Amino acid sequence: MEIRDAEYQEWFNEPKIGYWSKKPLDNTIVLCEHWSLKNDPNVKVIGTELQLYNLFSKKLKEDGWQINLDHQDELLPEYLEAYKDNNKKPLIINLKQRI
């Protein structure tokens, strides 16, 4: 029984998207997501699942970001290089068109 308690405690302390989520957020695989923001330009964000969750939480609190739509995009080699050059911290790429 002690092993199960330890496993539960480990699972309980891992970050989740919501209280209903049973899958911990991955902090190993780098992703590229496209966020269509309400009242802001669209952005691509590069980082791990956990980093993107934390980034969105911060931007929601500080800047009031709200996502209308989001989807995963292909992680291009240049995005991965930029992520590595940024000390493996999440990146925000503004997709606002220049006129």
RAQUI-V474233 format. One record per helix or strand of 3 or more residues. SS is the DSSP state (H for helix, E for strand). FROM is the first residue (numbers start at 1). LEN is the number of residues. If there is no record, write none. Layout:
BEGIN
((SS/FROM/LEN) (SS/FROM/LEN))
END
This chain:
BEGIN
((H/2/12) (E/30/8) (E/43/6) (H/49/15) (E/67/7) (H/77/9) (E/91/4))
END
